[in-house]
Each structure stands twice: as C-alpha cells, then as structure tokens.
Amino acid sequence: MAANRSVEPLAALRSAGRGTRGTLVLIVVAALIAAGVLWWVFDRIGNTKVTAYFDSSVGIYEGSEVRILGVPVGKVDSVEPQGDQVKVVMHVDREFDLPADAKAAQITPSVVADRYIQLTPVYRGGPKMDRDATIPRERTVTPVEVDELYSSISDLSKALGPDGANSEGAVNELVRTGAANLADNGEALANSLTQLSRAAHYLSDSRGDIFDTVKNLQQFVSMLNRNDQQVREFNGQLAELSTFLAGERQNLGEALQLLSVALGDVARFLDANRDLVADNASELSTLTRTLADQRDQVAAAVEVLPVALSNLVGIHNGETGTLDMRPNISELQDPFGAICNILDLSKLMPGDPEFEALGRQLRPVLDQCAEITRQITSGVQTPSLILPFGILSGENQQRAPVPGTVPGTPSDQLPPSEQEGGR
C-alpha cells in the first residue's frame, strides 16, 4: 500500500511536465507564425508594388530580379498571361524611389543567362511613383527573341533568293553593278565619307546658329504673312517703278553719262585744288569746333534771331520813308545796379572756388550797394522820363506813343507820295 501511494505523486508530476512542455511548444509555434505574418505584412506594406504589362514574357518568372542601373532592388511576385499581353507584378525595396513616369524593360544579359526587369530612369527629383503603381504597355519594352530574328533573316533570304527578287538574276546584276562602280573608287569613297563626317561635325557645332537662323526666318515669314496686303502693295509699286525706269531708260542713261562726266570734272578740280580744299576743310573743322564749344550761345542767339529780324523789318516807316528806331540796351535800364554787378567778382569765373570765396566775402558790400542803388534809382526815375538807349527805362511805360510807331495807333501824316512835292 505504501508503494502504491508513492507512485501516484510521481505520475502526476510527469503528466504536469508533459502539459507544460506542450504549452510552451504551442506558444513558440504561435510566436513564430505571428512573427512571420508580421514580417510579411510589414515587408509588403513598406515596399513599392509595381504592375507592368508587356507584349510577351519569355524568361521572366516569379522570383526574377528587378534592377535599377543593373543593381538588384526587388523581385518579381507573379507573372500572369492576359490575352495579347502579360501582367507582371513586382515589388521594389522601400529605400528606392521611382519617378512617376518610369519605364520597364526586359533585359537579356546573354543567350543562356536569366532575364531580369530593368526600371529606368533613375529618380533625380520631381513626382514619385505611388506605392501601388502601374506601368502600361506604352512604357514597357520586350526584347526581340532569337527565333524571331532567325525567322526574319530566313524571310529576307527567301525574298532575295531565286524564288523571290532574284528569280531573273536582278540581285546578282545589282551586286555586279555595285562592284563595278566601287572598283578602284575606295579612296574616293573614303574621302567622301571623311568630308561627310566633317560636314556633319560642322553642322553639329553650328546647330545653335542654324536653329536661330531657321527661327528668325520663321519670324520673318510670319511677319510677311501678317503684312500680306502691304507686301502686295510694295510689289505693285516696285513693278510700277520698274516700268517707269524701263520707259525712261534713255533719259536715265544720258543722266548717268552726264553724271560720270561731272564726277570726272569734280575729281580733276579736287586734284588741282587739293591744298586749298584741305585748308578749307581745316578751317571748317575749326569753325565746327568753335560752334560746338559755343553751342549754348548759338542756341540762345537762334532763339532771339527771328525777333531781332522782325524788329529790324519793323523799324522802317512806310509813311515817312524813314527808319524809326530807339536802341534799348538792357544793361542801361538799371545803370546803378550794373555797377554793383561789376563789383561781384564771383561772376568773373563761375565755378572757381577762389572767386566764389571772394564773392562771399563781398556779399555784405554788394547787399549794401544794391540798397543804395535802389534808393538812387527810385529818386531819379519817373514815369514820364524817356531817355535814349533805354537808360532808367526798366519800369517806365510809353504812355503817349508817337503815331505810326506802335501797332494800333494810326498816324495823322500822309504818305510821302501824297505829301506836297511828292511824285
């Protein structure tokens, strides 16, 4: 009985140990499964999924590499035929960005090597491809298969063979004629190719100028198109001018002949008087330089010259046949003020610092002189004072003009022709 009681606790311990180990195994298996699922989910979420459509897919399988510039960046997930195209789903690692307009091409490194998909171009900025993007057939490229190339070569050989274009010996004749034409012309052909290469190189170097010329020509043609009516009128006028010159060709010829004679006379005259012409040209240069130096004074004289000429014409009295004039010198209108102006040394050399300094030193004296001359002028000047040469006439007015000397004041005298003793 005692032995039975000691075995029962030991069996219970063994059963409890097996249950604990089973639980641990289940927990480990569940953790591994969860970790695998989480890794798969995060791997799929973080990568860029790209679906591309190709014309065909030979040598591309699930697990084939996806590269950028030859560097593996992802794998092909699935390849599914769909009618006349093949759908290829691939993923790219999250660390590589793709441009939004990326293209896909199937690359064959060699005849026996596995193909891979190349994504191009490299992302250098701008819009990025979405995490789930599609590349249509317009942006995918599929290489030509070797059997297709062999088939094309076979078709070409048949087309040029005895059952095709060479059925009557046309290809043979073409080859013989080409060989005869190229015989002994290797050097000339090489020179032609060399010159053609140089011409192409020159055109390449001058492509900017050529494009600018074409652009300017296009602008010129567009301008002519916009001004079509004016161009037509110009052509019509040019035709009329040509017709006129054709009708006057005899007179034009005589005029040109006389012009040639006159030019000969001028040439002989210049040759005989070259020293005199040179002296006159030198003097003319001096005169021109003087006028240029005195252009301000010349401009002021030109402004008052018409008034002076008008006054000169107006001094003639047609009624009496005399010249009625009274000189009016502006400096004598205020003679006392002119004395003060003479004392102002700063006006002798305008812009000279020394003379300007002297003028500032004499400023109190000049102000006092101006005040004294104002008092003297106000004491002497009267409205009725009329002195010759405009002396002290700055503020006077001619209140009783002589008849016939001011417009609007008619004269009471008869013209010379009607006076006694006149003709």
DANORUR-V835242 format. One record per residue. RES is the residue in one letter. SS is DSSP state (h for helix, s for strand, l for the rest). OMEGA is omega in whole degrees, -180 to 180 (* if undefined). Layout:
res: [RES:RES]
ss: [SS:SS]
omega: [OMEGA:OMEGA]
This chain:
res: [M:A:A:N:R:S:V:E:P:L:A:A:L:R:S:A:G:R:G:T:R:G:T:L:V:L:I:V:V:A:A:L:I:A:A:G:V:L:W:W:V:F:D:R:I:G:N:T:K:V:T:A:Y:F:D:S:S:V:G:I:Y:E:G:S:E:V:R:I:L:G:V:P:V:G:K:V:D:S:V:E:P:Q:G:D:Q:V:K:V:V:M:H:V:D:R:E:F:D:L:P:A:D:A:K:A:A:Q:I:T:P:S:V:V:A:D:R:Y:I:Q:L:T:P:V:Y:R:G:G:P:K:M:D:R:D:A:T:I:P:R:E:R:T:V:T:P:V:E:V:D:E:L:Y:S:S:I:S:D:L:S:K:A:L:G:P:D:G:A:N:S:E:G:A:V:N:E:L:V:R:T:G:A:A:N:L:A:D:N:G:E:A:L:A:N:S:L:T:Q:L:S:R:A:A:H:Y:L:S:D:S:R:G:D:I:F:D:T:V:K:N:L:Q:Q:F:V:S:M:L:N:R:N:D:Q:Q:V:R:E:F:N:G:Q:L:A:E:L:S:T:F:L:A:G:E:R:Q:N:L:G:E:A:L:Q:L:L:S:V:A:L:G:D:V:A:R:F:L:D:A:N:R:D:L:V:A:D:N:A:S:E:L:S:T:L:T:R:T:L:A:D:Q:R:D:Q:V:A:A:A:V:E:V:L:P:V:A:L:S:N:L:V:G:I:H:N:G:E:T:G:T:L:D:M:R:P:N:I:S:E:L:Q:D:P:F:G:A:I:C:N:I:L:D:L:S:K:L:M:P:G:D:P:E:F:E:A:L:G:R:Q:L:R:P:V:L:D:Q:C:A:E:I:T:R:Q:I:T:S:G:V:Q:T:P:S:L:I:L:P:F:G:I:L:S:G:E:N:Q:Q:R:A:P:V:P:G:T:V:P:G:T:P:S:D:Q:L:P:P:S:E:Q:E:G:G:R]
ss: [l:h:h:h:h:h:h:h:h:h:h:h:h:h:h:h:h:h:h:h:h:h:h:h:h:h:h:h:h:h:h:h:h:h:h:h:h:h:h:h:h:h:h:h:h:h:l:s:s:s:s:s:s:s:l:l:l:l:l:l:l:l:l:l:s:s:s:s:l:l:s:s:s:s:s:s:s:s:s:s:s:s:l:l:s:s:s:s:s:s:s:s:l:l:l:l:l:s:s:s:s:s:s:s:s:s:s:l:l:l:l:l:l:l:l:s:s:s:s:s:s:s:l:l:l:l:l:s:l:l:l:s:s:s:s:l:h:h:h:s:s:l:l:l:l:h:h:h:h:h:h:h:h:h:h:h:h:h:h:h:l:l:l:l:l:l:l:l:l:h:h:h:h:h:h:h:h:h:h:h:h:h:l:l:l:h:h:h:h:h:h:h:h:h:h:h:h:h:h:h:h:h:h:h:h:l:h:h:h:h:h:h:h:h:h:h:h:h:h:h:h:h:h:h:h:h:l:h:h:h:h:h:h:h:h:h:h:h:h:h:h:h:h:h:h:h:h:l:h:h:h:h:h:h:h:h:h:h:h:h:h:h:h:h:h:h:h:h:h:h:h:h:l:h:h:h:h:h:h:h:h:h:h:h:h:h:h:h:h:h:h:h:h:l:h:h:h:h:h:h:h:h:h:h:h:h:h:h:h:h:h:h:h:h:l:s:s:l:l:l:l:s:s:l:l:l:l:l:l:h:h:h:l:l:h:h:h:h:h:h:h:h:h:l:h:h:h:l:l:l:l:l:h:h:h:h:h:h:h:h:h:l:h:h:h:h:h:h:h:h:h:h:h:h:h:h:h:h:h:h:l:l:l:l:l:l:l:h:h:h:l:l:l:l:l:l:l:l:l:l:l:l:l:l:l:l:l:l:l:l:l:l:l:l:l:l:l:l:l:l:l:l:l]
omega: [-180:179:179:-179:180:180:-176:177:179:177:179:179:179:180:179:179:178:179:180:179:178:179:179:179:180:-180:180:179:179:179:179:179:180:179:178:179:179:179:179:-179:-178:178:180:-178:-176:-178:176:179:-178:176:-178:-180:-178:175:178:-179:178:179:176:-177:174:-176:176:-175:171:-173:170:-175:178:-179:179:180:-178:-178:173:-178:-178:176:-173:176:180:178:-177:178:-180:179:-180:178:-178:175:-180:-179:-174:-176:-178:177:179:175:-176:-179:-178:179:180:-179:174:-175:176:-178:179:-176:-174:-176:177:177:173:-179:180:175:-177:1:177:180:179:-179:180:-178:179:176:-180:179:175:-171:-180:175:-177:-178:-179:-178:176:-178:178:-178:177:-179:-178:-180:176:178:177:179:179:178:178:178:-180:180:177:-179:-179:-176:-177:178:-178:-175:-178:-180:178:177:-178:-179:177:179:178:-180:180:180:178:179:179:-180:-178:-179:179:179:-179:-180:179:178:178:177:179:178:179:179:177:177:178:178:179:178:178:178:178:179:-177:-176:178:179:-180:179:178:179:179:179:178:177:178:177:179:179:178:178:177:179:179:-178:-177:-178:179:179:178:179:178:178:178:179:177:177:178:178:178:178:179:180:177:179:-177:-175:179:179:179:178:179:180:178:178:178:178:178:177:-180:178:175:178:179:180:178:179:180:179:-179:-175:-176:180:179:178:178:178:179:178:178:178:178:177:178:179:180:179:178:178:178:179:-178:-175:178:179:179:179:178:179:180:180:-177:-178:177:178:179:179:178:177:179:177:-176:-179:-180:178:-178:-179:-177:-178:-178:174:-179:-178:175:-180:-178:-178:-173:-179:-179:177:176:-174:-179:176:177:178:178:178:178:180:-179:-176:-178:-180:179:180:-179:179:178:-178:-178:180:177:176:176:178:178:178:-179:-177:178:179:-179:177:178:178:180:179:-180:-179:178:179:180:-178:180:179:-177:-171:176:180:-177:-176:178:-180:179:178:175:-179:179:-180:-177:-176:-179:176:179:-173:180:-176:177:-180:177:-179:-179:178:-179:178:-176:180:177:179:178:175:-179:-177:-178:178:-179:-177:179:-179:*]
